[in-house]
Amino acid sequence: MAQNSRADVNRAEDSITRICKAYGIDRIDVLTITATIVVTIYGEQFGSITQTRRIQGKT
C-alpha cells in the first residue's frame, strides 16, 4: 500500500512539473504530502508564486 501511495505522489509531482515546464516556467518546486499539494513557481516576469491545495478524499 505504501509503495502505491508513493508512486501516486511521484506521478502527481511529475505531472505538475511537466505542465509548468510546458508553460515556460523557469523553476518549479512541488511538494505533495498526505492530502496537500504545494507548488511554487519562479519566473523573471513575476518573481515567485506559491499555491496550496487540499486534496479531498474519495467519497
N, C-alpha and C positions, 0 to 999 in steps of 0.2 A: 504493500500500500504506500509506504513512504517513497519508494522509488517512482511510482506513478505520479505522486504529488510533485516530486522534484522535476520530473520530466515535463509536467504541465507548466511549472514555474519557468523552466528554461525556455519552453516553447513560447510562452507569453512574452517574456523579456526579449527574446529574439525577434518576434513579430513586431513588437513596438519599436525596437531599434531599426529594423528594416524599413518600416513605414517612415520614421523620422529621416533616415538617410535618403529615402526616395524624394523627400521634400527639401533636401539640401541642407539639413541641419548640421552645423559644424561639430558639435559634441552632444552626446546623449548619455544620461545616467538613468538607469531603470532599476528600481528595487521592488520586488514582489514578495510580500510576506503575508501569511495566513489569508486574510480577506482584504488586503490593501495593495494597490499599485501606486507607486510614487515615481513620477517621471520629471526629470529636469532636463531642459534643452538649453543650449547656449548658441548664440549667433551674434555676429558683429552688428547687425541692424537693431537687435532688441535686447541684448545682454543675456540675462538668464530668466527662464520662466519655469516654475515648478507647479505641477498639478498632482493632486492626490485623489484617488477614487477608491471607494469601498466596493468590494465585490459581494453582491448578495448571494446567499446560498440558494441552492435549488429547492423549490417547493414541491 
